[in-house]
Amino acid sequence: MIICLIHNATQYWLAGQLGVDQNVHSSAANLQFGGSAILQAQQRVRAANTALRDRGNLMSSLSFTTSRLHESLSEAEVFAATYDVVFPRTGTLRCYRETGEAVCQLANAVVAPPTRQVIGLTVLLSYSVSGGAWQALTPEGEIDPTVTMDGSYITMGTAS
């Protein structure tokens, strides 16, 4: 998967890059999706079980690794050292297939500063991103109206 952060209409490629060799800037590996929501526990006197209510406030998370190959050791070290100055930490995270088709996005995403490890000419990066609910996209990158979020589940079909 190719992942990019859009900040003030500028694309910052975090994992892979459309039109760039995978050996130079690898796509995302070790993808881990997660999430959490606010739950309210209702404990009634003499009740057999506790009742839980989903109060929403969905928070999604994504972690992944990637690598970047540089022309020299010095260039790799400078990239790793100055990453936090060059790359923004907030925006819309957008995911693409290797073919360039948009898949989904995470609006209001916050990217934690990634762990960076320089190994020769390669910089290994480990990312952790948090945001709200995922949005499905059409291949052209528009929010897909046939996939809607309704409460705690996603409905596939025609939007009404």
N, C-alpha and C positions, 0 to 999 in steps of 0.2 A: 504494500500500500504506500502511496506517495502522500505526504502530509505537508501542508503549508499553513502558515499563520498569516491572515490578512489583517493588517493594521494600517489605518488611515489610507485605504485603497492601494497599499503596497503589499506585494506578496513576499513573504520570507519563507524560503523552503527549509523545513526542518528535517524531513526524511525524503530522500530522492528529489528529483527535479525533472519536470517534463522536458524531454529532449536532451537530457544529460546522461551519459553512460553510467550504468549502475555500479561499475567498478570505481568511479570517481566520487559519486554521491549515492550511497545505497538507500534503497527504500526501507520502510520501517520493518523491523524484525522484533520478535518477542512481544507482540501486541497483547496487552492486558486491558480489558474493559471492566469497569466497575461503576458503582453508584451507591447512593444512599438517599434516604428520604426521612422526613420527620415523622415519627410514630408516636401516638399518644396511647398510653396504657390506661385502661379503665378497670380498676380493681374494686369490685362490688363486695359488700359484706355478705358472707355466707355463699358466695357464688362458687361454682365448681372450677371455673376458668377465668382468666383475665381476658378481657376484650381489647383488641388493638384497633386503632383507627389510623388510616393513612392521612396525614395532614399535608401531604405534598412536599413542596420545597425540594424537588428532585435535584440532586447534584450528581453529575456524571464525571467519571474519571477515565483517563487513558494513560498508559505508560508504554514506552517502546524504546528500542535502541536503534542506532544508525551509525554510519561511519562516513568520514570525508577524507579523500586522498588529496594531498597537497604536493606541490612541486618541490618543496625543500623542507627540511626539518625546521628551519627558522620560520617559514610560513605557517607550518602546523602549530608551532608554539605560540606565535602571535595570534592566530585564530582562536586557540583555546584560551589564551589570557585575556583577550579583548571581547570575547563573545557577549558578555553581559552589557557591554557598552553599545554594541552594534545591533543586536537583536532585541526587539520589543518583547514584553512579557504578556501583553493583553491583546485581544482581538477576536476574530472568528477563525477557528481551526477548521480547515477544509481537507477532506480525504478524497483521493482519486484512485482509480484503478490504474494499472500499468499502461493501459491504452489511452489514458488521459480523460476518461469519463469521470465526472464528479459523482461521488457516492453519497456522502453525508457531510454535515457540518455541525460544529458545536459553537453556538453564539456565546458571547461574553466569556470566552475562555481565558484562563490565567495559566501561563506556563511557568512552572518553577524553574529556577536556574538549573540547567542540566549538569550532570556530572560529566566532566571531560577528561579523557585519558589520552595522552600523546604516546603513540607507539610507532616510532620511526616517522614516516611521512603521513601516517594515518592518525586521525583524531576520532576516538570512539565517544559517542554521546549517548547518555541515558536520560530520557525525558519523562516528566510527570506533568500531566495537564488536567485541570479541573474546570468545570463549567456547568451550565444548566442542562436542559434536555437536548438530546441529539435530534437533528432534523434531517429527514431523507431528502435527497436532491435528485433532480432529473439529470440525465447525462450532460445537459448544457449548463448545469450549475444553478438552476432555479429551484426554489423549495417545491417539492413534489406535493401537489394538492390531493393525490390519491392515497397518501399515507398521513394519517392524522393521529395526534396524541389526545386521548380522551381519558382523563383520570390516571389510572395506573397501568393501562395497557395501550398497545398500538393497534389500530384497525387498518387493515389493507383493503382498499376498494375505492369506489367512486366517492369523492367528497360531495356532500350535499349542502 
